[in-house]
Amino acid sequence: MSAARPAAPPGPEGEDKDKGGVRAALGGLTTRGRSFLAAGVAAAACAYVLGQSDLLRVGLLLASLPLICVAVLYRTRYRVAASRRLSPSRVPAGAEARVHLRMDNVSRMPTGLLMLQDHVPYVLGPRPRFVLDRVEAGGRREVSYRVRSDLRGRYPLGPLQLRLSDPFGMCELTRSFSAFDTLTVIPRTEVLPAVRLAGEASGYGDGRQRTLALAGDDDIIPRAYRYGDDLRRVHWRSTARYGELMVRREEQPQRARCTVLLDTRRIAYQGAGPDSAFEWAVSSAASALVHLMERGFAVRLLTDTGSSVPGAGADGFAGSHESVDSAGLMLDTLAVVDHSDGAGLSRAIDALRGGDGGGDEGLLVAFFGDLDEEQAALAARMRQRSGAAVAFVLDAGTWVTGGAVTGAVDERLRQLREAGWTALPVRPGTALTDLWQQAGRERTQAPGGTNGFSGGWS
């Protein structure tokens, strides 16, 4: 929410600026106001030549009326405050957000006709305009409008322009407020089904394997009994040794990890717009992130540039106690992610090697664009740093022509599968939900149950 405070009366240091404001106010005279002023001056000149005092009074009246209107509006425009509120400030692509505008008259005089105009980018819709009747002293008016974008990104709203007019239509003045807000349009996300593969996951999710937290020697030794502890947890051998009731420590769940890799190389995609292959990859990565975090995974977002979302954690993974903030941070990053100028995936491999996960970074879900033979070999090497790996490979050319998957893509898929990936081709118009279920079935039916992975993913 942004607000604009009423300007204070100009001081001695702002006399030049005040004079410029007066000249601008005189420049706001309408055709009617200029006509009245010219008629008054002409009447006063004729009265002086003809010696008619009554005509002089009429001329002064005609000339003073627009000047009085200018003076009143000039003071009034600095006694009107505006504020803007977004509801919500983060929306998925294609969804609507409502912008609420509020005008407050903080002066002791009522205003004349008010015309509001808020500046919005053209992708959010037409520029909103409102006409408000006079606002009484100390009164307020509230209006709202809707914005919507099919393209993700961050869009500034504002500044708000206010045009004041006097009741006689003699003068119109415009005031621009400096405050603005930002609307974040995040990628569309799909609700993915809970897919459980063979084996037990060493962490949260459908498959659970609880392990003791090995934070130190003290964690292995049973602790003293406390009032309310379950007697079934009493460790009798330690009780006999120490001469007092000792209980086993509660087992701690080990949080499963997952890395979502998004290929953003410019040469890997063709076309543009909300239905392009790159936008599908971005939206699918967002869907996977949200789904996996809801299933209890510690997730990080990684791109081909080797950079992960800043602030997700010391190791780049989103912590459980910060899942909501981390999810919002990742979605904000995906809202503005663009093509990279890199030609390879080597920096992503270096980022995976640099992890401190003890050699196993858990599940790896990757969204690749076009892969040549060299990049497919690099992607195959990523499998060495993950317990399980699932790849969605887009043939960007088919997204432009609408044809079938080419033989080159089939060769890349075979190369990834031989390295242990569960690799699936992505055709135009395919829903991630269907591919997600298909990946689950293929990993379950693979030799050994999980392609050599002893864990599971949901």
C-alpha positions in Angstrom: 0.0 0.0 0.0 1.3 3.4 -0.9 0.3 6.8 0.2 0.9 10.4 -0.8 1.0 13.0 1.9 -0.4 16.5 1.3 2.4 19.0 0.5 3.3 21.6 3.1 3.0 25.3 2.2 6.1 26.5 0.5 8.7 28.3 2.6 11.2 31.0 1.8 13.5 28.5 0.2 10.8 27.5 -2.2 9.7 30.9 -3.5 11.0 30.3 -7.0 9.2 26.9 -7.1 6.1 28.6 -5.8 6.2 31.2 -8.5 6.6 28.5 -11.1 3.6 26.8 -9.5 1.5 30.0 -9.9 2.5 30.3 -13.5 1.5 26.6 -14.0 -1.8 27.3 -12.3 -2.5 30.3 -14.6 -1.7 27.9 -17.5 -4.5 25.7 -16.3 -7.2 28.1 -17.4 -9.7 26.5 -19.6 -11.1 28.2 -22.8 -14.0 29.5 -20.7 -11.7 30.9 -18.1 -9.5 32.6 -20.7 -12.6 34.0 -22.4 -13.9 35.5 -19.1 -10.5 37.0 -18.4 -10.2 38.5 -21.9 -13.7 39.8 -21.7 -13.1 41.4 -18.3 -9.9 43.1 -19.5 -11.7 44.4 -22.7 -14.6 45.7 -20.6 -12.3 47.4 -18.2 -10.4 49.1 -21.2 -13.7 50.2 -22.7 -14.9 51.6 -19.4 -11.7 53.6 -19.1 -12.1 55.0 -22.6 -15.8 55.8 -22.3 -15.7 56.8 -18.7 -18.4 54.3 -17.7 -17.9 53.2 -14.1 -20.7 50.5 -14.3 -18.9 48.8 -17.2 -15.7 48.9 -15.2 -17.4 47.0 -12.4 -18.6 44.3 -14.8 -15.1 44.0 -16.3 -13.5 43.6 -12.9 -16.1 40.9 -12.1 -15.4 39.0 -15.3 -11.6 39.2 -14.9 -11.6 38.3 -11.2 -13.8 35.2 -11.4 -11.2 33.0 -13.2 -8.4 34.3 -11.1 -10.3 33.4 -7.9 -10.9 29.9 -9.3 -7.2 29.5 -10.0 -6.2 30.6 -6.5 -8.7 28.2 -4.9 -7.7 25.2 -7.0 -4.0 26.0 -6.5 -4.4 25.7 -2.7 -6.8 22.7 -2.9 -4.5 20.4 -4.9 -2.0 20.4 -2.1 -4.7 19.4 0.4 -5.8 16.2 -1.3 -4.0 12.9 -0.3 -4.2 9.6 -2.2 -3.4 6.0 -1.4 -3.4 2.8 -3.3 -3.8 -0.8 -2.1 -3.4 -4.1 -4.0 -5.5 -7.1 -3.2 -3.5 -9.3 -3.6 0.0 -8.1 -4.6 1.0 -11.5 -6.0 -1.3 -13.3 -8.5 -0.8 -16.1 -10.9 -0.8 -15.4 -14.6 -4.3 -15.1 -15.9 -5.8 -14.2 -12.5 -7.2 -10.8 -11.6 -6.1 -8.5 -8.9 -8.0 -5.5 -7.6 -6.5 -2.1 -7.0 -8.2 0.2 -4.5 -7.7 3.9 -4.7 -8.6 6.3 -1.8 -8.8 10.1 -2.0 -8.9 12.1 1.2 -9.7 15.8 1.4 -7.6 17.0 4.3 -8.5 20.7 3.8 -11.3 22.7 5.4 -12.8 23.5 2.0 -14.8 21.1 -0.3 -13.2 20.2 -3.6 -14.7 20.6 -7.0 -14.9 17.9 -9.6 -12.1 15.4 -9.4 -10.8 13.2 -12.3 -8.5 10.3 -11.4 -6.2 8.5 -13.8 -3.8 5.7 -12.7 -0.8 4.7 -14.9 -0.7 1.0 -15.6 1.3 -1.0 -18.1 -0.6 -1.9 -21.3 -0.4 -5.6 -20.6 -2.5 -5.2 -17.4 -5.4 -3.6 -19.3 -6.7 -0.2 -20.3 -5.7 2.9 -18.2 -8.4 3.4 -15.5 -10.1 6.8 -15.3 -12.6 7.9 -12.7 -14.7 11.1 -12.2 -15.6 12.0 -8.6 -18.1 14.6 -7.4 -17.1 17.2 -4.9 -15.5 15.9 -1.7 -16.6 17.6 1.5 -14.1 18.9 4.0 -12.4 16.0 5.7 -14.3 13.6 3.5 -13.0 10.6 1.4 -13.9 8.7 -1.7 -12.9 5.2 -2.6 -12.8 3.6 -6.1 -11.3 0.4 -7.4 -10.4 -1.3 -10.7 -9.2 -4.7 -11.8 -5.9 -5.6 -13.5 -5.0 -8.9 -15.2 -2.0 -10.2 -17.2 -1.4 -13.4 -19.1 2.3 -12.7 -18.9 4.3 -13.2 -15.8 6.5 -10.4 -14.5 6.6 -7.4 -12.1 4.6 -4.5 -13.2 4.6 -1.0 -11.6 1.3 0.7 -10.9 1.4 4.5 -10.8 1.9 7.3 -10.4 -1.6 8.4 -9.8 -2.7 11.6 -11.6 -5.4 13.9 -10.1 -7.1 16.5 -12.2 -9.2 19.1 -10.3 -11.8 21.4 -11.8 -13.7 24.3 -10.2 -17.6 24.3 -10.3 -17.6 27.0 -13.0 -15.2 25.2 -15.3 -12.8 28.1 -15.4 -9.6 26.2 -14.5 -8.2 22.6 -14.5 -5.1 21.6 -12.6 -3.2 18.3 -12.6 -1.3 16.8 -9.8 0.9 13.7 -10.0 1.6 11.6 -6.9 5.1 10.1 -6.8 4.1 6.9 -4.9 3.7 3.6 -6.9 3.2 -0.1 -6.2 4.3 -3.2 -7.8 2.1 -6.1 -8.9 3.9 -9.5 -9.2 2.4 -11.9 -11.7 3.8 -15.4 -10.9 3.7 -18.4 -13.3 0.6 -20.5 -13.4 0.8 -23.6 -11.2 -0.9 -27.0 -11.5 -2.1 -29.1 -8.6 0.0 -32.3 -9.0 -1.0 -35.7 -7.8 0.8 -37.4 -4.9 3.0 -40.0 -6.6 4.8 -42.5 -4.3 7.5 -44.6 -5.8 8.8 -47.9 -4.5 11.0 -47.8 -1.5 11.0 -45.6 1.6 11.9 -41.9 1.6 14.3 -40.8 4.2 12.2 -37.9 5.2 8.7 -36.4 5.2 6.1 -37.5 2.7 4.2 -40.7 2.0 7.2 -42.9 2.7 8.8 -42.1 6.1 11.9 -43.5 7.7 12.7 -41.9 11.1 16.3 -41.7 12.1 18.0 -40.5 15.2 19.4 -37.0 15.0 23.1 -37.5 15.2 24.0 -34.0 16.3 26.5 -35.2 18.9 27.4 -37.8 21.5 24.9 -36.3 23.9 22.0 -37.1 21.6 22.8 -40.8 21.6 22.8 -41.1 25.5 19.3 -41.4 27.0 18.1 -38.5 29.0 16.6 -38.4 32.5 12.9 -39.1 32.9 10.6 -36.1 32.9 7.1 -35.9 34.3 4.7 -36.8 31.4 7.1 -39.1 29.5 5.7 -42.3 28.2 6.9 -45.2 30.3 7.2 -47.3 27.2 10.3 -45.2 26.4 12.1 -46.1 29.6 15.6 -47.4 28.8 16.0 -50.0 31.6 19.7 -50.7 31.0 20.6 -47.0 31.5 18.2 -46.8 34.4 20.0 -49.6 36.2 23.4 -48.0 35.4 22.6 -44.5 36.6 20.2 -45.4 39.4 17.3 -43.3 38.1 14.7 -43.5 35.4 16.2 -42.8 31.9 14.2 -42.6 28.7 15.1 -42.9 25.1 15.2 -39.6 23.1 12.5 -38.9 20.6 13.4 -39.9 17.1 13.9 -37.0 14.7 12.7 -37.1 11.1 15.3 -36.4 8.5 14.1 -34.0 5.8 14.3 -35.2 2.2 15.9 -32.9 -0.3 14.9 -32.0 -3.9 16.5 -29.8 -6.5 14.4 -28.3 -9.3 16.6 -27.5 -12.3 15.3 -25.0 -14.9 17.0 -24.8 -18.2 16.9 -21.1 -19.3 19.3 -21.2 -22.2 18.1 -19.0 -25.1 19.3 -21.4 -27.7 17.3 -24.2 -26.1 13.9 -22.6 -26.9 12.0 -21.2 -29.8 9.0 -18.9 -29.9 7.6 -16.5 -27.3 4.3 -15.7 -25.6 2.3 -17.4 -22.8 2.0 -20.7 -24.9 5.6 -21.0 -25.7 7.9 -23.9 -24.6 9.9 -21.7 -22.3 6.8 -20.5 -20.5 5.6 -24.1 -20.1 8.9 -25.0 -18.5 8.8 -22.0 -16.1 5.2 -22.8 -15.0 6.0 -26.5 -14.6 9.0 -25.7 -12.5 6.8 -23.5 -10.3 4.2 -26.3 -10.0 6.9 -28.8 -9.0 8.4 -26.5 -6.4 5.0 -25.8 -4.7 4.0 -29.4 -4.8 7.2 -30.8 -3.4 7.3 -28.2 -0.6 3.7 -29.1 0.3 4.8 -32.7 0.5 7.5 -31.8 3.1 10.6 -31.7 0.9 13.4 -29.2 1.5 13.6 -27.7 -2.0 15.9 -25.4 -3.9 15.6 -23.8 -7.3 18.6 -24.0 -9.6 19.1 -22.7 -13.2 21.6 -23.5 -15.9 23.6 -20.5 -14.8 24.4 -22.3 -11.5 22.6 -19.7 -9.4 20.0 -20.7 -6.8 17.3 -18.5 -5.2 19.1 -16.2 -2.7 18.0 -16.4 0.9 16.6 -19.9 0.6 19.1 -21.2 3.2 22.8 -21.6 3.9 22.9 -24.6 1.5 20.4 -23.2 -0.9 17.5 -25.4 0.3 14.3 -24.0 1.7 13.9 -24.8 5.4 10.7 -26.2 6.8 10.1 -23.3 9.2 10.5 -20.8 6.2 8.6 -22.8 3.6 5.9 -20.1 3.0 8.5 -17.3 2.6 10.8 -19.5 0.6 8.0 -20.6 -1.7 7.1 -16.9 -2.3 10.7 -16.0 -2.9 11.1 -18.8 -5.5 7.9 -17.9 -7.2 8.9 -14.2 -7.3 12.2 -15.3 -8.9 10.3 -17.4 -11.5 8.1 -14.4 -12.2 11.0 -12.5 -13.7 13.3 -15.2 -14.9 14.4 -14.8 -18.5 16.6 -16.5 -21.0 20.3 -16.8 -20.3 23.0 -16.3 -22.8 24.8 -19.4 -21.7 25.3 -22.3 -24.2 25.9 -25.1 -21.7 24.9 -26.8 -18.4 28.4 -26.9 -17.0 27.7 -24.3 -14.3 24.7 -26.2 -13.1 26.9 -29.3 -12.7 29.4 -27.2 -10.7 26.5 -26.0 -8.4 25.4 -29.6 -7.8 28.9 -30.7 -7.0 29.3 -27.8 -4.6 26.4 -28.9 -2.5 27.2 -30.1 1.1 24.7 -32.9 1.1 27.3 -35.5 1.6 27.4 -36.7 -2.0 23.6 -37.3 -2.3 21.4 -34.3 -3.1 18.2 -36.3 -3.0 15.7 -36.0 -5.8 16.5 -34.0 -9.0 13.7 -32.8 -11.2 14.9 -31.1 -14.4 13.1 -29.2 -17.1 15.3 -29.1 -20.2 15.0 -27.4 -23.6 16.7 -28.6 -26.7 19.8 -30.7 -25.9 22.5 -31.5 -28.3 24.8 -34.5 -27.8 27.3 -32.6 -25.6 24.7 -31.1 -23.3 22.9 -34.4 -23.0 26.2 -35.9 -21.8 26.5 -33.2 -19.3 22.9 -33.7 -18.1 23.6 -37.4 -17.8 26.5 -36.6 -15.4 24.1 -34.7 -13.1 22.6 -38.1 -12.2 25.7 -38.9 -10.1 24.9 -36.2 -7.6 21.2 -37.2 -7.0 19.5 -40.2 -5.5 16.8 -40.1 -8.2 16.5 -38.0 -11.3 13.4 -37.1 -13.4 13.8 -35.1 -16.6 11.2 -33.4 -18.8 12.7 -32.7 -22.2 11.1 -30.2 -24.5 11.6 -30.3 -28.3 11.2 -26.5 -28.9 10.8 -27.0 -32.6 7.6 -29.1 -32.1 6.1 -26.3 -30.1 6.5 -24.0 -33.1 5.5 -26.4 -35.9 3.1 -28.6 -33.9 4.7 -31.8 -35.3 5.8 -35.0 -33.6 8.9 -35.5 -31.5 12.0 -35.7 -33.7 14.5 -38.6 -33.7 17.1 -36.3 -32.2 15.0 -36.0 -29.0 14.5 -39.7 -28.8 18.2 -40.2 -28.9 18.7 -37.7 -26.1 16.0 -39.4 -24.0 17.8 -42.8 -24.5 21.1 -41.2 -23.5 19.5 -39.8 -20.3 17.8 -43.1 -19.5 21.0 -45.1 -19.8 22.5 -42.7 -17.2 19.7 -43.5 -14.8 17.3 -40.7 -15.5 13.5 -41.1 -15.8 13.2 -39.0 -19.0 10.0 -38.0 -20.7 9.4 -36.0 -23.8 7.1 -33.0 -23.6 4.8 -32.4 -26.5 2.8 -29.2 -27.1 -0.4 -28.9 -25.0 0.7 -31.7 -22.7 -0.4 -31.2 -19.1 2.3 -31.6 -16.4 -0.2 -33.6 -14.3 -0.2 -36.4 -16.9 3.5 -36.3 -17.2 3.9 -36.4 -13.5 1.8 -39.5 -13.2 3.6 -41.1 -16.1 7.0 -40.4 -14.4 5.8 -42.1 -11.3 4.6 -45.2 -13.2 7.9 -45.5 -15.2 10.0 -45.3 -12.1 7.9 -47.8 -10.3 8.1 -50.3 -13.2 11.8 -49.7 -13.8 14.2 -52.7 -13.1 14.9 -52.8 -9.4 11.9 -50.6 -8.6 13.6 -47.3 -8.5 16.5 -47.4 -11.0 19.0 -48.0 -8.1 17.5 -45.4 -5.8 16.5 -46.5 -2.4 14.3 -43.5 -1.7 10.9 -42.2 -2.9 9.3 -39.0 -3.9 5.8 -37.5 -3.6 
